């Protein structure tokens, strides 16, 4: 006797939450996502259908396999995954669960999905993200992207949030989450000595970088002023000789 799971007929597709890494195609014409666990080797688009990552010919999700898309019911549970070191640069996705699905206590395993909203977190430095910069890794034919502020881009290949939404298509919305700088200042009163030392070192590094940039601009201006004065003297001597 085969065990049958209870069938559901929802009036509208259930909503779920998951995390992923945004990716850009090698030719720069398409944008998508790649998972953070089992299906990470198979980038997908805004609207996508799952297949078995083991190459088996059954349809996902299969009861005797762990194939299919995965998501959780609660947004807070998905955001908690972003706290781990390996997932700090990931983004939060709000998805519509489409097609057949298997319901679990904390989420779904399902056949098809539509990504409705991508929420981009803060830059690694703690400031709010202004764009998506190249992460330095990827999948065959796809480059991974990470949230970056304007200061941390520094010439790194990047894509604006609006540009990512346009390339991804299908009406997906891309929103920027708040930076952590203000929250860090609010918690400063409760920090211990090691945390305060780390914060001070980070601020000093930023200050050193800005001072170096100002020094470069000052040197260029001084060289330009000396060049203008030298050209004027030489030009006056030529006229006098004539």
N, C-alpha and C positions, 0 to 999 in steps of 0.2 A: 504494500500500500504506500503510495507516494504522498509525502507531506506537502500540502498546498498552503502557501502563504496567503493571508487575507488580502483580498483585492480592494484597492481604493479608487474612487472616482472623484477626485477633487474638482471643484468648480473652476479653479484657476491653478496654474502651475505653482508648486511650493517654492518658497524662497530659501536659499541656503547661502552660506558664507565659506570662503576658503582663501588660502594664500597661494601666490604664484610669483614667478619672476617674469616681468615684461621682456619681450624679445623683439628684435628687428631683423628682417630678412637680410641676407647678404647684399642684395641689390638695392636695399633701402626702399622697396615699394610696398612692403607688407609689414604689419605689426601683429603680434599675438602674445601668447603666454606659454610658459613651460612650468610643469608642476615641481613640487619640492620633494616628492617622495618617489613612489613606484613608477609613475608615468612621466617622470621628468625628461626622459629621452625623446618624448613625442610632443613637440610644440603643437598648440591648437589655436584656433581662431575664436572670435567672439561667439559664433554659433558653431558648435562642433558635435560630432558623434563619437562616442567611445568605441575602442576596439580592444581586443585582448592583448595585453602587453607581452604575453608569452607566445604569441603567434598561433594560438589555438583558434579553430574556426567557429567556435560557438559565439552567440550574440551576447554582448555585455548589457547588463550585468548578469553573470551566471551564478547560480546559487553555490556551486562547488568550486568557484574560483574567486579571486579578489579583484578581478578586472572591473573596469568602469570608472567613471568620474566619482570623486568623493567630495563631500562637503559636510558642514555641521549646521545644526539648526540655529545656534546662538551666535550672534556677531561677537560678543565678548569672548567666547571660546576660541574663535578664529583669531582675534586680536592677540590673545594670549600666546599663540604660536609664534608671533613676531618678536617675542622677548628672547627667544633662543639665539645663540650666537650665529648659527648657520642660516637663520631666517631673518636677520635684521634688515637686509636689503630687499626683502620681498614686499609685495603690495597686497592689499586686501581686495578681494573680489566679492561682489554681491551677484548671485547667479539665480536664474530661473531653472528649476529642475524639470526637464522635459522627458517624454517617453517613459519607458518602464523604469521603475526604481524599487529598491529594497530599503525599507525604513529600519534604522537602528535607533538605539536609545539616544545617541548624540547627533545623528545625522543621517545622510542618505548615501547610497551607492546606486548610480543611475546611468542611463544610456546616452542621453543627450542633454545639452545645456546651452543657455544663452547668458553671456556675461552682460549684465546691465550697468554696473558701476564699478570702476576701478579707483580705489582710494590710495593715493601715493603718500607714504610717510615722510619723515624728515630726512634730511641729508645726514651722512655719517658724522658730520661735525656738530649736528644738533639744530642747525638752522632749517627753516622751511624750504622745501624743494621748489626750485623754479623750473627744472627741466629733468629729463632722463638722460644720464650720461652713460657712455660705454663702460661696462663692468670689468672688462679684461678677460672674460671667459664666455663660453657659449656652447651651442650645439651645432652639428654639421648644417651649414647653411643659415644659421641664426646667431646673432650677437645678443648677449644678455645686456640689459640696461638696469641702472640703479638710480634712485632719486638723488639729485645733486642741487645744491644751491649755486648761485651765480659765482661766488668766490671759489668754490671747489672745482668748477668745470675747467678753468685755466687752459682753454684750447682743446680739451678732450672732446672727441666727437659726441654730439648730443642731439636730442630731439625734444622739442617743446611738448608740453602736455597736450595742447590742442593738436599738434602735429601727430602725436601718437593716436589720439582719438580718430583723426581723419583717416590715417592709414589702416587702423583696425576696422573701421566702418561699422555697419549694422546698428548704428545709433547708440553705441556704448558711450557712457559719460565718464570722464576722467576728472577727478577732483583731488585737490592737494590737502593733505592733513596738516594740522598745526605743527610747528616746530617745537623742540624741547627746551629752547633757551630760557623762556620765561618760567617754565615749570622748574627748571634747574635752579633759577634764582630764588623761587619761592621756597624751595627745599633747602637752600643754603644754610639757613639757621639751624637745621637739624643735622648737618653733615659733621662727620668726624674729621680728625686731622688728615688722614690719608686722602679722603675725598676732596677736601679743600686744597690740598697740595696738587692733586691731579687737575682740578679746575684752574688753579693759578698757572700751572705749566701750560695748559692749553691756551689760556688767554695771552701768556707771554709769547708763545709761538706765533699766534696771530699778530701780535703787536710787532714782533721782529719782521714778519713778512711785509707788513704795511710800511715799516720804516725802510726796508730794503727797496720797495717800489718807489717811495718818495725820493730816496737817494738817487736812484736811476734817473728819475725825471729831472732832478736838480742838476745832475751831471750833463744831461742832454741840453738843458737850457743854457748852462754855462758855456758849453762848447759852441752853441749857436750864437751866443752873444759875442764871444771872442772872434768867431768867423765873420760876423757882420762888421765888427770894428776893423778887422784886418782888411776886408774888401774895400771899406770906405777909404782907408789911408792909401791903399795902392791906387785906387781910382783917382784920388786927388793928385797923387804924384804924377800920374800919366797926363792929366790935363795940364799941370804946371809945365811939364817938359815940352808939351806941344806948343 
